[in-house]
Structure formats: C-alpha cells, structure tokens
Amino acid sequence: MRAEATEAPLAALAAGGKLAFARALARVEEAPFASDTVALLQAAWERPRGVAIGLTGPPGVGKSTLASALVAAWRRLGRTVAVLAVDPSSPRTGGALLGDRTRLALDPEDEGVFVRSLAARDRLGGVAALCFPMLVLARALFDRVLIETVGVGQSETEIVDLADVVVLAVQPASGDTLQFLKAGIAEIPDIAVVTKADLGLVAERSARELEAALALAAPWAHRRPSVLRVAASRGEGIEALLAVLEERASQAAQRDPDRRRRQAERWVLRELEAEALRRLLRNLEHALAPIADRPFAGAAAMLAELDRLLPERQS
C-alpha cells in the first residue's frame, strides 16, 4: 500500500508530460519544503530511473554545443533526456540570464527532451542551490539528466556532489590544464574532453597535457579518467564519447553504490548551514548598528551575541 501511495505522485507527473514536469519544478523552486513537494521529491528519491551526467568546464569551451550533440545522440538511441542548464544570474533580479538555454540546439516539439535553466545566484560552485532536488525529480522520470554548469574557474567543483558521471571539457591551447591542477578540478572528472578537435595538432597536444595532468591529480584513482577529443559542431568524436558515457553510466551505481547517499548528506548539510546562517543573522540584526562607524567593536559585539545564542560545544 505504501509503495502504491509513493508511486502515485510520480505516475501522475509522468502522465502529464513536459508541462506537468515544468509546473512541478516551479513548485520545487517556489516551496521546496512544502508537504506536497517533499512527498513528491521523496518518491522520486526512492525510485531513480536515470543517470545524472555533469558537464563542466571554463566559459567558451563549447559546453552548450557539446550538450546539444549529446542530447541528439541519446535521442537517436531512444533515451529521454532532461537538461538542467545552470546560468549566471542577473545582477538585478537574481534570475537566470538564459544564455546556455538559448545556445542549445534542440527540438522544442520533442516530448523526450526537457530543458530548464537555473540561476546560479550566489552559489560559486558552478551549480544552483535547487539543482539537487530538481535533479532528483528529473532522474525519476528521464533516462539521462544532463547538468550543464556555469563556466568554472579555479574552485568550482560542486558538480561532483550531483552527478553520477562527470565530464570535464577543456579547450585546446587555453592554458586551463595548469589552473585545473592548482584548483583540484582535475580530480573530479570521470571523462575529460578536449573540444574543438578539428584544430588538429593543437588539440592532440592538449589531450596529451590533460592526460598527464589527470595522472598527477589523482594517481590513487580506481580508474583513470578517459581523455577524448571531439568537435561537437561537426559531430566528430560524439559517438566515441557517447560509448564511454554509456559504459560509465551503466557502471556508476555498481562502482560506487554510496555516492548518491553521500551527495544527499552534503546537500542536507548545505541547506542546514544556509538556513541556520539566515536565522542567525536575523537574530543579530540589532548588533549591526555599531559596525558602520566601529567595525571592530561591532564585530566583537556580534561575536559575543553569537556566543550567547549558540555557545560552542566542548568536546
């Protein structure tokens, strides 16, 4: 009886098509912890259908072109695909600027493909705060969920806390490899892709450099990331990439069955941290007055109030 009760919301959502799914995601954004939202997300968490693929890399590397090519390839295999494209935020409204979404070359009439833009807002990890619950819902309804991050720099590695398989895209002769090594980004991918492979020798050299960087970054890894070259605008290398992706996707759960549980734990902790900070600052508003003219005295007053509200536990 309990199984039927938890399946009912998902079954109704699946029957409603893309419009119903869009409304469900809007509800997640509007009231993520409302009872109806929680019931739906919990049902989705208990019945994952698909695999989440994270696509990350620096701005201008061609992530959207690559995403479009992958979606088309998956559709040729008969797989349904949801794309969560994390966009930079508008400085005025905080909403998504929709840059990635407009660059995706997809058929809007295809019922097997769904695209949703998410605003990164104040998150620096290349993803959005609501990406995890939206991913969980999409994963219960689609065969593949592609998460395209904001262009990453030197510290944005949160995609590993979302995806079952992570693809890192690198542009030839861009100098990104050294930055990735410094930032630890080279430690996160399952697959690394050198884009714009039609540049020839430059792309080949970048692929060799990337292989060396990945070997240095994670010598202890159970399986070294694959390094592939693609020219997505021409369709070159897409089938090879898709074959490796499908292999990694099929092995993801077997290779690391606890990965999704750890991802959930980290998401819960981040949500608790954000909400605790918001409530704490609200309680400390009365202590903000001295800060403008006396920043050090103001900081000391706030720390004293913090000690009163939340005394540090002694181990």
Buried (B, 14 or more C-beta within 10 A) or exposed (E): EEEEEBBEBBEEBBEEEBEBBBEBBEBBBEEBEEEEBEBBBEBBBEBBBBBBBBBBBBEEBBBBBBBBBBBBBBBEEEBBBBBBBBBBBEEEEEEBBBBBBEBBEBEEEBEBBBBBBBBBBEBEBBBBBBBBBBBBBBBBBBBBBBBBBBBBBEEBBBBBBBBBBBBBBBBBEBEBBEBBBEBEBBBBBBBBBBBBBBBEEBBBBBBEBBBEBBEEBBEEEEEBBBBBBBBBBEEBBBEEBBEBBBEBBEBBEEBEEEBBEEBBEBBEEBBEEEEEEEEBEEEBEEBEEBBEEEEEEBEEBBEEBBEEEEEEEEE
